[in-house]
Amino acid sequence: AIAVSAAATNASAAGASLLASAAAYQSQPQAPLLRACAARYAAARQALISAQEAIKEEAYDYAFVHVSAAAQYPTMCRALFRRASSQQRAYPSDLAKPDEGLRRLCTVVHDIISLLLLPSS
């Protein structure tokens, strides 16, 4: 539960940072991409909240699925930037750090949930 909470906090902070960047660059062509990425982080946070609820209910298989989804939402930001026109193609380096942080936290949560799913001897 602690690791899921840390991941949700990470996703929330990253989303807020992206929205602030989008506001600062509102006249730039990358602003819509930043807003779209912020929405992905909001979805990741929501998935992690669902994972927390599943953990409280000891529904670890559902928690695992929610955490898997949360790990994938930020990854979609890279695809958004790749599909954009060639001038906007470069994925901002400041986005890579929160992506990696959330991915690592989700990996830790997956590992913990996997241990909880093991049959007891």
Summary of the structure (lengths in Angstrom):
residues: 121
radius of gyration: 15.7
end to end distance: 23.6
largest distance: 60.6
contacts: 374
relative contact order: 0.17
helix: 82%
strand: 0%
